[in-house]
Amino acid sequence: FTMSIIYIHVGTPKTGTSAIQAFCNANQEALQQLGYDYPMPNLEFPGISPNRNAHFYNQKTKNANNEGQKEQIAKNIEIGVQSIKKSIDAGYDPILSDENFWNNAEMTTERLTEIREQLKSLGASVKIVVYLRRQDLLLQSYWAQQVKETSTLTFSSYISKGKYKIFRTDYYDRITEFAEVFGKENILVRVYEKQQFKDGNITHDFLQTIGIDATEQFAKSDAVVNTSLEGITLEVKRLLNSNPEFKLKQSFIVPYLKNVHLSLQEQEGYKKPVYFSSQEQKDFLSQFEECNRKIATEYLSREDGKLFMDTDIIEGDNATSYSTSELVACLGEVILQQKQKIDELKEQKTKSVIKSPNPKATSKKQSLFSRIRRKLRR
């Protein structure tokens, strides 16, 4: 008898989690052929992708009305655990994924221990998979996500107000908590940098981490699940967020801004925006040097203590800024896109009217047929 292994992918956020989850869900059959499974419990959570198959462990203890939902949480966990049991009973090694494992304040060592014992009772051991992104790049990505949705904060305000502290940016400290519960030997640490990925691909890297070779039997998944805004398009959205019509998590203007962003990226000489000054970046990263070194040596056996290979270090004293004319030009591109969309809809409507029969003519015909039928009845 071989004990099943449950792989729990715990994030961190902004490290390709959505891409990994979408890939696993789309490749269920291929995974099962190799002895793995991505169990999908029949559960729905508002605002949460259904691909996050382990979110039942990270539900909020109170709902939108601030009402406790302890009974519902317990029920959802039972449904989730049963889906894992079904997978194990079928002879598979289940794969679970939810990035909230990392930052969830309620996911303490005590709570993790409860989960470990619960899964152990199913006849399985647990391995934790975690991806780490350089801390400054992580926070820039998360801030950009907030602005893309509803935030009006500048990046400098986001940092100075300590908003980033919701993240467990001391990676060593958080990993140690997982190690205390599941064992240091069961913590699989990966670095979120393309040059460190297997084949330069996040999904290939994830598969290799859990013991699978990426082959042609897997459906390719190169699409970016969460396309971000950056630079001038992000600044336009941040300014627009002051208007309630634009301050929506799924704002109508975001797809247009994404198109502008993609167009700018394709232009020769495009430079990525800078949010830190060089000194700010240096000071910010210095606080993580020791914890990053410990992870590199203890979990990746790197004698040089180097966790991140990226040389994307800022040069210059100022963050990127934009003139009024540049911002207006960007917004002008959005307006042109909207005009094009309106013109297309008008054209479609015109074609539809031409194809459809004249309602008056149809009415006259029906009226004539009605008179004929009445005469025949007489």
Secondary structure, DSSP 8 states (H G I E B T S, - for coil): ---EEEEEE---TTSSHHHHHHHHHHTHHHHHHTTEE----S---TTS-TT-TTGGGG--SB-TTS-B-HHHHHHHHHHHHHHHHHHHHTT-EEEEE-THHHH-TT--HHHHHHHHHHHHTTTEEEEEEEEE--HHHHHHHHHHHHHHHT----HHHHHHTTGGGGS---HHHHHHHHHHHH-GGGEEEEE--GGGSGGG-HHHHHHHHTT----TTS------SS----HHHHHHHHHHTTSTTT--TT-TTHHHHHHHHHHHHTSTT------S-HHHHHHHHHTTHHHHHHHHHHHS--TT-----------SSS-----HHHHHHHHHHHHHHHHHHHHHHHHHHHHHHHHS--HHHHHHHHHHHHHHHHHHH-
